[in-house]
Amino acid sequence: MSALSSVVGTLVGFMTGAYILPMSLPQIVVDIMNVLPFTPAAMLVRGFMAEPALEVIGLPGGHFA
């Protein structure tokens, strides 16, 4: 069961945008991702966690969330 949960967890992570920024994907993939309920949550968490680091290097945190 551990292998199955690893595969499913990885696929869900990619489909919610947890591993890859949605803005780097084709628009059709982003449209599909926006249907999933986990995608907005992943974007909110990424924005909250990455904002301090992005401000240090001079990029606006909210732009990449």
C-alpha positions in Angstrom: 0.0 0.0 0.0 2.9 2.3 0.6 4.0 2.2 -3.1 0.4 3.1 -4.2 0.1 6.0 -1.8 3.5 7.3 -3.0 2.4 7.2 -6.6 -1.0 8.8 -5.9 0.6 11.4 -3.7 3.1 12.4 -6.3 0.5 12.6 -9.0 -1.8 14.7 -6.8 1.2 17.0 -6.0 1.9 17.6 -9.7 -1.7 18.1 -10.6 -2.2 20.7 -7.8 0.8 22.7 -8.7 2.7 21.8 -5.5 5.9 20.9 -7.4 5.6 23.0 -10.6 4.3 26.6 -10.9 1.1 26.6 -13.0 2.4 29.6 -14.9 5.1 27.4 -16.4 2.6 24.9 -17.9 0.4 25.1 -21.0 -2.9 26.9 -20.6 -5.0 23.7 -21.1 -3.1 22.0 -18.2 -3.7 25.0 -16.0 -7.4 25.0 -16.8 -7.6 21.3 -15.8 -5.7 22.1 -12.6 -8.1 24.9 -11.7 -10.9 22.4 -11.6 -9.2 20.5 -8.8 -10.0 21.8 -5.3 -6.4 21.4 -4.0 -4.9 23.8 -6.5 -6.0 27.0 -4.9 -4.9 25.7 -1.5 -1.4 24.8 -2.9 -1.1 28.3 -4.4 -2.0 29.9 -1.1 0.5 27.8 0.9 3.2 28.5 -1.7 2.6 32.2 -1.6 2.7 32.2 2.2 5.9 30.1 2.4 7.8 31.6 -0.5 7.0 35.3 0.0 9.9 36.0 2.4 12.4 34.3 0.2 11.2 36.0 -2.9 11.4 39.4 -1.2 15.0 38.8 -0.3 16.0 38.3 -3.9 13.8 41.3 -5.0 10.8 39.5 -6.5 7.2 40.2 -5.5 5.9 37.2 -3.6 2.3 37.5 -4.6 3.2 37.5 -8.3 4.4 33.9 -8.2 1.8 32.5 -5.8 
